């Protein structure tokens, strides 16, 4: 029988304590234990970025981070960024048609939010650089870039 270890962290502002396997990935903890299915599993190798969340304000790919590595941290998922879909990035993605199938959207938004936290007025090159670790197979990226720039203009006012 596998030994379980205590995990305590804040997820979307709520304190959470669970006993977990030392092999449990953060993405699986969020999805399977907490039911936060907005964080998607795409590749399990950090290649696609669909699993991007924030740990203590830093964008991380949760498919290659063990849940226990998040011990004591504040984790924010797409559900915590804009619980009612009202975050400026969520609005801009809708307005600029920055999503199609929607699979990459949570990871794109979380990566973009990390960018805007450090650079509230990025140019196109900065947005492209910040999102280069996130893959989209539908949009061709231009609407995604437009959405991030649009959100930056709204939040920078």
N, C-alpha and C positions, 0 to 999 in steps of 0.2 A: 504494500500500500504506500502510495506516494505521500510524503510529508507536505503539509500545507503551512504557509507562513502568513502572518498578519500583514495586511496592507491597509494603510490609512492615508487618505488624500482628500482633496476637495475637487469635486467634479461639477462644473457649472455653478459654483458657489455653494454647493451642498456637501457637507462632510460625509464621507463614505468610509466604512470599515468592513473588510471582508477577509476571509481566509482563502488564500490562492495558491495554486501550484507555482513553483519557481519557474516553470517553463511557459506560463500563460503570457501571451503577448498583450500589450496594452490595448490594441484594437479589439481583440477578442474579449477582454475584460469589459470594455465599453459597450460592445455590441451584445455579447451573450450574458454577461452578469448584470449589467445595468440597463440593458434594453435600449441603448442609445444608438440606433441603427443608421443615423445620418452619416456616421463615419464609415466609409466604404472600404472593403478589401478588394484590391484590384490585382496585385502582383505578388505580395509577400516578399519583395526584394528591394523596396524603396524606389523603384523605377517610375511608378505612375503617379504617386502623390495623392491618390484618392483617400488615403487614410490620414491625411494631415490634420493634426490638432495642435493646440498650444499647451505647453507645459511651462508653467511660470513665465508666461508671455512669449516664449520662443516657439516658433513653428517646428514641429517634429513629425516624422513619419512613424505612426504608431504601429505599423506592421512589423517593424524590426526593433521595437523597444519592449522590453519585458515590463509587465505591469508593476513588478516590484521596484523597478528603476524609477517609477514615479512616486515612490514613497514620500509622503509629506509635501508633495507639490500641489499646485493649483492647476488643474487640467480644464481646458475649455474646448468643447466640441461645437460643431455647427449649431446644435440645439441651444447651447448657452450663449452663442454670439448674438443671435437674434431670435429669441424664443417664439416670436409671432411673425417671423420673416420680415421684420421691420428695420434690420440693420441697413445702413446706406449701401453696403456692398450687395446685399440681397436684392434691394430695390433696383440698383443699377444693373445687375445681371438680368433682371426681368425686362427693364426698360431698353437695354441695349442688345437684347437677344443673345446674351452671353452663355446661354445654355440650350442644349437640344435634348439629348437623352437624359441629362442630369447626373450621370454617374460620377463624373469628375468634379461637378460643381461644388460640393462641400469642401473638398480639398483645395480647389482653386480659391474659393472664398477665404478659407482659413490662411492660406499662404499670402493672399493679397492683404488680408487684415494685418498680418505680421509686418508686411512691407509698409502699410500706411501708418502703423504705430511708430515706425522709425523714420519714415520719409513721407510726410503728409502730402507732398506735392511732387510725386515722381513723374519723370518724363517717360515716353514710350520705351526707351532703352532700359530704364530702371525696372519698369513693370515686366518686360520680357525676361530680364535677368532674374528677377524674384520668382517668376513662375516657371523657369526652365526645368525644374524638377517635377512638374506636374504635366501629365499628358491628357490631351483631349483628342478624341478620334472623330468628332462631329463638326465642330464650329470653324476650324481653320484658324483659331486663336484671335483673329481681328476683333470680333465682338467681345471677347473676354478682355482684351487689352482696353478697348473702348469703355467697358463697364468699370474697370478699375480706375481709369482716369476720370470718368464721370463721377464716381463715388468720391475720389479725392477732391474734386472741385466742390462738391456739396459739403463735405466735412471740413474743408479748409476755409469756408466762408465765415 
